[in-house]
Amino acid sequence: MRRDWELEDLIECWTLDEEEFALLANKSGATRLGFGLMLKFFEQEGPVPATCG
């Protein structure tokens, strides 16, 4: 995860677009916020690797 962000980078990387907002339509409250944050995080970092055994 990047540590040094410019304002423009934050806006570009962490703002939800229309398609992403559509995914939040059936969520509410903290669930909606958490889902939106996870969506953008995994967009930046990629999927979590599977563990073996």
Backbone as CSV, one residue per row, in Angstrom:
resi,resn,N_x,N_y,N_z,CA_x,CA_y,CA_z,C_x,C_y,C_z
1,MET,0.846,-1.171,0.000,0.000,0.000,0.000,0.890,1.231,0.000
2,ARG,0.565,2.164,-0.863,1.324,3.419,-0.920,1.175,4.209,0.373
3,ARG,2.195,4.941,0.723,2.162,5.764,1.934,2.119,7.245,1.609
4,ASP,2.719,7.648,0.511,2.746,9.058,0.114,1.781,9.276,-1.034
5,TRP,0.729,10.037,-0.774,-0.316,10.272,-1.763,-0.433,11.769,-2.057
6,GLU,-0.589,12.101,-3.304,-0.957,13.456,-3.712,-2.482,13.505,-3.724
7,LEU,-3.046,14.690,-3.543,-4.495,14.838,-3.492,-5.166,14.280,-4.743
8,GLU,-4.609,14.550,-5.906,-5.189,14.065,-7.165,-5.194,12.541,-7.209
9,ASP,-4.134,11.918,-6.704,-4.056,10.450,-6.670,-5.132,9.869,-5.756
10,LEU,-5.325,10.496,-4.590,-6.360,10.033,-3.669,-7.727,10.080,-4.317
11,ILE,-8.023,11.181,-4.965,-9.327,11.339,-5.608,-9.508,10.309,-6.706
12,GLU,-8.489,10.133,-7.536,-8.585,9.198,-8.659,-8.714,7.747,-8.200
13,CYS,-7.954,7.365,-7.190,-7.901,5.963,-6.770,-9.013,5.560,-5.812
14,TRP,-9.556,6.490,-5.027,-10.476,6.127,-3.964,-11.903,6.621,-4.173
15,THR,-12.206,7.267,-5.316,-13.570,7.709,-5.599,-14.310,6.600,-6.343
16,LEU,-15.507,6.286,-5.883,-16.319,5.252,-6.523,-16.940,5.788,-7.811
17,ASP,-16.954,4.956,-8.852,-17.628,5.348,-10.084,-19.073,4.825,-10.070
18,GLU,-19.819,5.072,-11.132,-21.243,4.702,-11.173,-21.455,3.197,-11.026
19,GLU,-20.633,2.395,-11.673,-20.773,0.938,-11.585,-20.503,0.450,-10.161
20,GLU,-19.538,1.061,-9.503,-19.232,0.672,-8.123,-20.352,1.099,-7.171
21,PHE,-20.939,2.272,-7.420,-22.078,2.695,-6.613,-23.242,1.722,-6.760
22,ALA,-23.430,1.171,-7.952,-24.504,0.212,-8.178,-24.317,-1.036,-7.309
23,LEU,-23.067,-1.424,-7.071,-22.796,-2.583,-6.216,-23.165,-2.315,-4.756
24,LEU,-23.223,-1.047,-4.366,-23.550,-0.669,-2.994,-25.050,-0.486,-2.767
25,ALA,-25.846,-0.615,-3.810,-27.271,-0.282,-3.746,-28.027,-1.067,-2.672
26,ASN,-27.701,-2.316,-2.465,-28.456,-3.126,-1.499,-27.784,-3.185,-0.120
27,LYS,-26.796,-2.325,0.103,-26.094,-2.280,1.392,-26.531,-1.014,2.145
28,SER,-26.343,-1.006,3.476,-26.677,0.189,4.242,-25.704,0.363,5.401
29,GLY,-25.600,1.581,5.898,-24.798,1.879,7.074,-23.353,1.464,6.954
30,ALA,-22.841,0.885,8.050,-21.433,0.485,8.120,-21.104,-0.574,7.072
31,THR,-22.065,-1.420,6.732,-21.836,-2.451,5.713,-21.524,-1.793,4.375
32,ARG,-22.246,-0.739,4.063,-22.028,-0.025,2.801,-20.643,0.619,2.771
33,LEU,-20.264,1.281,3.846,-18.955,1.916,3.924,-17.842,0.874,3.842
34,GLY,-17.955,-0.193,4.616,-16.943,-1.233,4.615,-16.787,-1.900,3.264
35,PHE,-17.909,-2.168,2.605,-17.868,-2.806,1.290,-17.201,-1.884,0.281
36,GLY,-17.535,-0.597,0.330,-16.923,0.367,-0.591,-15.423,0.468,-0.386
37,LEU,-14.996,0.484,0.871,-13.558,0.541,1.160,-12.837,-0.720,0.695
38,MET,-13.428,-1.878,0.965,-12.800,-3.120,0.511,-12.742,-3.191,-1.008
39,LEU,-13.775,-2.729,-1.668,-13.818,-2.721,-3.131,-12.643,-1.932,-3.702
40,LYS,-12.445,-0.723,-3.177,-11.357,0.115,-3.677,-9.983,-0.428,-3.250
41,PHE,-9.877,-0.979,-2.042,-8.613,-1.543,-1.583,-8.173,-2.686,-2.487
42,PHE,-9.070,-3.636,-2.753,-8.699,-4.777,-3.581,-8.489,-4.374,-5.031
43,GLU,-9.094,-3.300,-5.460,-8.820,-2.760,-6.791,-7.367,-2.292,-6.855
44,GLN,-6.866,-1.696,-5.777,-5.492,-1.200,-5.717,-4.474,-2.320,-5.490
45,GLU,-4.768,-3.220,-4.573,-3.787,-4.196,-4.106,-3.935,-5.579,-4.719
46,GLY,-5.040,-5.870,-5.343,-5.263,-7.184,-5.893,-5.823,-8.134,-4.832
47,PRO,-6.156,-9.350,-5.215,-6.763,-10.297,-4.273,-5.775,-10.771,-3.211
48,VAL,-6.321,-11.193,-2.108,-5.504,-11.766,-1.036,-5.092,-13.170,-1.455
49,PRO,-3.822,-13.505,-1.339,-3.393,-14.853,-1.749,-4.007,-15.924,-0.846
50,ALA,-4.316,-17.051,-1.439,-4.870,-18.186,-0.681,-3.772,-18.805,0.172
51,THR,-4.169,-19.306,1.326,-3.190,-19.975,2.190,-3.278,-21.479,1.984
52,CYS,-2.183,-22.135,2.175,-2.141,-23.587,2.033,-2.188,-24.242,3.406
53,GLY,-3.012,-25.270,3.500,-3.019,-26.120,4.655,-3.487,-25.493,5.884
